[in-house]
Amino acid sequence: MTGGTAGESPVVEVENVTLRFKGVTAINGATFTVGPQELFAIIGPNGAGKTSIFNVLSGVYRPQEGRVQFLGEDVLGRRPHTIAARGMARTFQNIELFENLTVIDNLMLGRAHRVRYGMFASAFWLGPARSSELADRAAVEDIVDFLELAQYRNFPVGLLPYGVQKRVELGRALAMGPRLLLLDEPVAGMNLEETEDMARFILDIRDELKIPMIMVEHDMGLVMDLADRIMVVDFGVPITTGVPAEVQRNPDVIKAYLGEDHATGGRRSKNTANGDAAGSTAASTTGGES
Ligand SMILES: Nc1ncnc2c1ncn2[C@@H]1O[C@H](COP(=O)(O)OP(=O)(O)OP(=O)(O)O)[C@@H](O)[C@H]1O
């Protein structure tokens, strides 16, 4: 699939978003759109503002300026749970699962926001509550098959290998029935085999489930292979947006990663947009309320 949003209503429209913390401009005039079924990546050096963009989209941070539309509706100022219920699901840099619960139970929790029946029916296992529970279980079983989690289904998540836990977290986001997925460093800390598995699942989510995604990731090889379009940010400023081949040869991108001297040299390095794996780990963002 090629990138772009021509002729289709975007899922997300971000316009001139600026987010400041005391003395730090985390996002400076970000403008981008993400199309239906598009895999859109955001890359940039540590501290460039990538996670802050996720936090603005999902309602955790409220920017001082700009506009954010999700599925044609203004979402700035909405609470995170309201935006999630509208269909924006998210995975995190650091796995956020209930370690003592099984894979199935963690996935069932992903269905929670879809519960629409009252307390009475739910307490007495009646009517809509029961059929909804059955529908939720069926949806969770589909996800277990899709992500090849069957052999782990009844294990407490905390006992599973790291790569499988990341897959369960992805499964929990899918269980919400998302209309947009935000993936925050989906392969951070994974070995090669786990990374390849995750790459395959991400592509299947786009191509089979037709769910658009925004992915923040430091593994440059993965981003260049998977993304339809890439936005590069540096010090909060989006410096370019384009298909991987364009982004890779953009001198401003090379400069952002390596500094002025390398901008025209095209030298390959572990940490460049031309390289295979940046592989840096990130300081996570915490705090900040909308
Ligand atoms: N809650 C906060 N309070 C103050 N400053 C913050 C907060 N959240 C983020 N920042 C600052 O905003 C800037 C962008 O941070 P952000 O975490 O969005 O970058 P990032 O590109 O995701 O980095 P990394 O790749 O390391 O995860 C940084 O200078 C960071 O210190």
The ligand as a MOL file (V3000), in Angstrom:
LIG
                    3D

  0  0  0     0  0            999 V3000
M  V30 BEGIN CTAB
M  V30 COUNTS 31 33 0 0 0
M  V30 BEGIN ATOM
M  V30 1 N 4.8730 16.1710 31.5680 0
M  V30 2 C 5.9240 16.8430 31.1350 0
M  V30 3 N 6.4320 17.8680 31.8390 0
M  V30 4 C 7.4800 18.5730 31.3940 0
M  V30 5 N 8.1330 18.3190 30.2460 0
M  V30 6 C 7.6980 17.2990 29.5060 0
M  V30 7 C 6.5700 16.4930 29.8920 0
M  V30 8 N 6.3510 15.5560 28.9340 0
M  V30 9 C 7.3000 15.7440 27.9910 0
M  V30 10 N 8.1040 16.7930 28.3340 0
M  V30 11 C 9.2310 17.3100 27.5730 0
M  V30 12 O 8.8010 17.5000 26.2440 0
M  V30 13 C 9.8370 17.1340 25.3430 0
M  V30 14 C 9.3190 16.0420 24.4100 0
M  V30 15 O 9.1560 14.8290 25.1470 0
M  V30 16 P 8.5650 13.5190 24.5230 0
M  V30 17 O 8.5550 12.4870 25.5820 0
M  V30 18 O 7.3030 13.8180 23.8250 0
M  V30 19 O 9.6710 13.1520 23.4500 0
M  V30 20 P 9.8710 11.8010 22.6290 0
M  V30 21 O 10.1950 12.2080 21.2450 0
M  V30 22 O 8.7130 10.9030 22.8350 0
M  V30 23 O 11.1520 11.2040 23.3250 0
M  V30 24 P 11.6230 9.6800 23.4450 0
M  V30 25 O 12.0140 9.2410 22.0890 0
M  V30 26 O 12.8040 9.8200 24.3550 0
M  V30 27 O 10.4620 8.9420 24.0310 0
M  V30 28 C 11.0220 16.6850 26.1810 0
M  V30 29 O 11.8880 17.7860 26.3330 0
M  V30 30 C 10.3810 16.3120 27.4900 0
M  V30 31 O 11.2760 16.4670 28.5580 0
M  V30 END ATOM
M  V30 BEGIN BOND
M  V30 1 1 1 2
M  V30 2 1 2 3
M  V30 3 2 2 7
M  V30 4 2 3 4
M  V30 5 1 4 5
M  V30 6 2 5 6
M  V30 7 1 6 7
M  V30 8 1 6 10
M  V30 9 1 7 8
M  V30 10 2 8 9
M  V30 11 1 9 10
M  V30 12 1 10 11
M  V30 13 1 11 12
M  V30 14 1 11 30
M  V30 15 1 12 13
M  V30 16 1 13 14
M  V30 17 1 13 28
M  V30 18 1 14 15
M  V30 19 1 15 16
M  V30 20 2 16 17
M  V30 21 1 16 18
M  V30 22 1 16 19
M  V30 23 1 19 20
M  V30 24 2 20 21
M  V30 25 1 20 22
M  V30 26 1 20 23
M  V30 27 1 23 24
M  V30 28 2 24 25
M  V30 29 1 24 26
M  V30 30 1 24 27
M  V30 31 1 28 29
M  V30 32 1 28 30
M  V30 33 1 30 31
M  V30 END BOND
M  V30 END CTAB
M  END
